[in-house]
Amino acid sequence: MEKIFDFANDIGRRQFISLSGSALLGLSLLSFSDWDNKAFAASKSQVGLIKTSNRSDGVKRSLNLIPLPDVNGDSVLIKPNFNTADPAPGSTDNETLITIIEELQKAGAERIIIGERSGPPDTEEVMEEKGIFEIAEEYNIEIINFDQLTDDELTLFNREGLHWPDGFKIPRILNEVDHIIATGCLKTHQFGGQFTMALKLAVGIIPREGTDYMSQLHNSDYMRRMIAEISLAYSPDLFIIDGVEAFTSGGPSTGNRVDSNIFLVSKDPVAVDATGVAMLKNLGSTDIIMNTPVFELEQIARAAEIQLGVSGPEEIEIISDSEEGKNLAAELKGFLD
């Protein structure tokens, strides 16, 4: 029988932004601004910025700046961007993925899972084309195709105030693993999302087969708000954005490709997306990106409103490990403010 997601009983070790389940019961999304949520407000959220054209180097240096959680003996699910099999930034580059796997194994992770749902192409076909099954075999890790899950492997997330009419289902495994690492790309989105990084990455946790969720999303006047709301249903420990290359227009699968030569890393999806949008502004991007203040873009505005992360640019601290990176960080702050 279908079960509605209950924070107090179901979330387990996947805690929602460090809040206790009891603090959430009975509260509406409409009253998020009244919550006693100090997880991000108490101090600035750090975004690590690495200047590099080498993806393996970028992952390793990112994790030196903002380390992995303690994964020793634990289960970890990696949520990549396999929307299609197109080369990065159309999808997560295999070198980035492999380096994350290797770093998790070095840190003692006992069980590593790649979990994803593609679209519009078939997920299985995308993974085959990208060679993900070979990677899984080589590194002895698991793959979960979110579009092949049975109903008892899903759980319904629904709260008052969502722009999703009846909520949406997500894989139960997201609440059962000890940790989630989300890794996305740096790019614009020409089909209504405007940009796609950490927040938009969450769309891939919603199954497509046997549901009308994607038609609800793409036909809604509130698409970008709905995108942000998906991240209420899962809570990655870390977001790693591969920006070695970026799409400054087009996207998500193909677009105007530029060498941006950065990695971004953060525990805060709003802060990392805001910094990514600042980078797109710095590179020169679409009219909506260039002409809208970062925190007025709907994905970010809604995410900030429901307290998924920072509420404004003054709460973001961009850190780097090189002089070149620090200089770029200072430039990006100018686009954030």
C-alpha positions in Angstrom: 0.0 0.0 0.0 1.3 3.5 -0.9 2.7 5.4 2.0 2.9 9.1 2.4 6.3 10.4 3.4 6.5 11.1 7.1 9.5 13.1 8.2 9.3 11.9 11.8 9.3 8.2 11.0 10.7 7.7 7.5 13.6 10.0 7.1 16.0 8.1 9.4 19.6 9.2 8.9 18.6 11.3 5.9 17.8 14.3 8.1 16.2 17.3 6.5 18.7 20.2 6.7 19.6 19.2 10.3 16.0 19.8 11.6 14.3 17.3 13.8 11.2 15.6 12.3 9.0 16.8 15.1 9.8 20.4 14.2 8.2 19.8 10.8 5.0 18.1 11.6 1.9 20.1 11.0 3.7 23.0 9.4 2.9 24.3 5.9 5.3 25.3 3.3 3.5 28.7 3.4 4.9 29.2 6.9 8.6 28.4 6.1 9.7 31.9 6.9 8.5 31.4 10.5 10.5 28.3 11.1 13.2 28.2 13.7 15.6 26.9 11.0 19.1 28.1 11.8 21.0 25.5 9.8 22.1 28.1 7.2 21.1 31.4 8.8 23.5 31.0 11.8 26.6 31.4 9.5 27.5 31.9 5.9 27.3 28.9 3.6 30.7 28.2 2.0 31.0 27.4 -1.7 34.3 26.0 -2.8 35.7 27.2 -6.1 38.4 25.3 -7.9 40.1 26.7 -11.0 41.1 23.7 -13.2 40.7 22.0 -16.5 41.3 18.6 -15.1 38.3 16.8 -13.7 40.0 14.4 -11.5 42.0 17.3 -10.0 38.8 19.3 -9.6 37.0 16.6 -7.6 40.0 16.0 -5.3 40.7 19.6 -4.7 37.0 20.3 -4.1 36.9 17.6 -1.4 40.0 19.1 0.2 38.2 22.5 0.4 34.8 21.1 1.6 35.4 17.5 2.7 33.1 14.5 2.4 31.1 13.5 5.5 32.4 10.6 7.5 31.4 7.7 5.2 33.5 5.0 6.7 31.4 1.8 6.8 28.4 3.6 5.4 26.2 3.4 2.3 26.4 6.3 -0.2 24.2 7.1 -3.2 25.7 9.2 -6.0 23.0 11.2 -7.9 24.6 12.3 -11.2 23.2 14.1 -14.2 22.4 11.5 -16.8 19.5 13.4 -18.4 21.0 12.2 -21.7 24.3 10.5 -22.8 25.6 13.7 -24.4 29.2 14.7 -23.5 29.7 17.1 -20.5 28.1 19.4 -19.7 25.3 17.5 -21.4 25.8 14.8 -18.7 28.1 14.0 -15.9 31.6 13.2 -17.2 32.7 9.7 -16.5 36.1 11.0 -15.1 34.2 13.1 -12.6 32.0 10.2 -11.6 34.9 7.8 -11.3 37.0 10.1 -9.2 34.0 10.6 -6.8 33.7 6.8 -6.5 37.4 6.4 -5.9 37.4 9.1 -3.2 34.4 7.5 -1.5 36.2 4.1 -1.5 39.4 5.6 -0.1 37.2 7.1 2.7 35.9 3.7 3.6 32.4 3.7 2.1 31.0 0.2 2.3 28.3 0.4 -0.3 28.2 2.8 -3.2 25.1 3.2 -5.4 24.6 5.3 -8.6 20.9 6.2 -8.7 19.4 8.1 -11.6 16.5 8.5 -14.0 17.1 9.9 -17.5 14.7 11.7 -19.8 13.5 11.9 -22.5 15.9 9.1 -23.5 15.5 5.7 -21.8 17.6 5.5 -18.6 19.0 2.1 -19.4 20.0 3.1 -22.8 21.7 6.3 -21.5 23.7 4.3 -19.0 24.7 1.8 -21.6 25.9 4.5 -24.0 27.9 6.2 -21.2 29.5 3.0 -20.1 28.1 3.2 -16.6 27.5 -0.5 -16.2 31.2 -1.2 -17.0 32.2 1.4 -14.4 29.9 -0.3 -11.8 31.4 -3.7 -12.5 35.0 -2.4 -12.4 34.5 -0.6 -9.0 32.0 -3.2 -7.6 29.2 -0.7 -7.0 25.5 -0.8 -7.6 23.2 0.9 -10.1 19.6 1.8 -9.4 17.4 2.9 -12.3 14.8 5.0 -10.7 12.4 4.3 -13.6 12.5 0.6 -12.9 11.4 0.7 -9.3 8.2 -1.0 -8.2 5.5 0.9 -6.3 6.7 -0.6 -3.0 10.1 0.8 -3.6 8.7 4.3 -3.9 7.2 6.7 -1.3 4.9 9.6 -1.7 6.1 13.1 -0.7 3.2 15.5 -0.2 3.0 18.6 2.0 0.6 21.5 2.2 1.7 24.4 0.1 3.4 22.5 -2.7 2.8 23.5 -6.3 2.6 19.8 -7.1 -1.2 19.0 -7.1 -0.9 15.7 -5.3 2.8 15.6 -4.3 5.2 13.2 -6.0 6.8 9.8 -5.5 10.5 9.4 -4.8 12.7 6.3 -4.4 12.7 4.9 -0.8 16.4 4.3 -1.1 17.0 8.0 -0.8 15.9 7.8 2.8 17.6 4.5 3.5 21.2 5.3 2.5 23.5 7.0 5.0 24.7 9.7 2.6 23.9 11.2 -0.8 26.5 13.0 -3.0 24.9 15.0 -5.9 27.0 15.9 -8.9 25.7 18.2 -11.6 26.9 20.3 -14.5 27.1 24.1 -15.2 24.6 25.0 -17.8 21.6 26.8 -19.0 18.2 25.1 -19.7 16.3 26.1 -22.7 13.1 24.2 -21.9 11.8 26.4 -19.0 14.3 25.6 -16.3 16.5 28.6 -17.2 19.5 26.9 -15.6 20.3 23.4 -14.4 22.8 22.7 -11.6 22.1 21.4 -8.0 18.4 22.2 -7.7 17.4 21.1 -11.1 19.4 17.9 -10.6 16.6 16.7 -8.2 14.1 16.3 -11.0 15.9 13.0 -11.8 14.8 11.5 -8.5 11.1 11.5 -9.7 10.2 8.4 -11.7 8.8 9.0 -15.1 7.4 5.6 -16.0 3.7 5.1 -15.0 3.3 8.7 -13.8 2.3 12.0 -15.2 4.8 14.0 -13.1 6.8 15.3 -16.0 3.7 16.6 -17.8 2.6 18.2 -14.6 6.0 19.9 -14.3 6.4 21.0 -17.9 2.8 22.2 -18.4 2.7 24.2 -15.1 3.1 28.0 -14.9 5.0 27.2 -11.7 7.6 24.9 -13.2 10.6 26.6 -11.6 9.0 26.7 -8.2 8.1 23.0 -8.6 11.7 22.2 -9.5 12.9 23.9 -6.2 10.3 22.0 -4.1 11.6 18.6 -5.2 14.7 19.2 -3.0 12.5 19.2 0.1 12.1 15.4 -0.4 15.8 14.5 -0.3 18.9 15.9 1.4 22.3 15.4 -0.2 25.3 15.9 2.0 27.4 17.5 -0.7 26.9 19.1 -4.2 29.8 18.9 -6.6 29.3 20.9 -9.8 31.6 20.1 -12.7 32.1 23.4 -14.6 35.2 22.5 -16.7 32.9 23.2 -19.6 29.6 25.1 -19.5 26.6 25.8 -21.7 26.0 29.5 -21.7 22.8 29.1 -23.8 20.8 26.1 -24.9 21.0 23.1 -22.7 20.5 20.7 -21.0 21.9 18.2 -23.6 23.5 20.5 -26.1 24.2 24.2 -26.3 26.8 26.9 -26.6 29.8 25.2 -25.1 32.6 27.3 -23.4 35.6 26.4 -21.4 34.9 27.7 -17.9 37.5 25.6 -16.1 35.9 25.5 -12.6 34.5 23.1 -10.0 32.0 24.3 -7.4 31.3 22.4 -4.2 29.0 23.1 -1.3 26.6 21.6 1.3 24.1 24.2 0.3 22.2 23.8 -3.0 21.0 27.4 -3.1 24.5 28.8 -2.5 26.1 26.6 -5.1 23.4 27.4 -7.7 23.6 31.1 -7.0 27.4 31.0 -7.5 27.0 28.9 -10.7 24.5 31.5 -12.1 27.0 34.2 -11.2 29.6 32.3 -13.2 27.2 32.1 -16.2 26.7 35.9 -15.9 30.5 36.2 -15.8 30.8 34.2 -19.0 27.9 35.9 -20.8 24.7 34.0 -21.0 21.0 34.2 -21.9 18.8 37.3 -21.5 17.0 35.9 -18.5 20.3 35.0 -16.7 22.0 38.3 -17.6 19.1 40.6 -16.8 17.7 39.0 -13.6 19.3 39.4 -10.2 20.4 36.0 -9.0 18.1 35.7 -6.1 15.1 36.8 -8.2 15.4 33.8 -10.5 12.4 31.6 -9.7 14.3 28.4 -8.8 16.6 30.2 -6.4 13.8 32.5 -5.0 11.6 29.6 -4.2 14.4 27.5 -2.8 15.4 30.4 -0.5 11.7 30.9 0.5 11.4 27.3 1.6 14.7 27.5 3.4 16.6 24.9 1.4 19.7 27.1 1.9 20.8 30.7 2.0 18.3 33.5 1.5 20.6 36.1 0.0 24.1 36.8 -1.4 25.4 38.2 1.8 25.2 34.7 3.3 27.5 33.1 0.7 31.2 32.8 1.3 33.2 31.7 -1.8 36.5 30.1 -0.9 39.3 28.8 -3.1 42.7 27.2 -2.8 44.6 29.3 -5.4 45.2 32.9 -6.2 43.5 32.5 -9.5 40.5 31.0 -7.8 40.3 33.7 -5.2 40.4 36.4 -7.9 37.5 34.7 -9.8 35.6 34.4 -6.5 35.8 38.1 -6.0 34.5 38.7 -9.5 31.6 36.3 -8.9 30.7 38.1 -5.7 30.1 41.2 -7.8 27.6 39.3 -9.9 25.9 37.9 -6.8 25.5 41.3 -4.9 
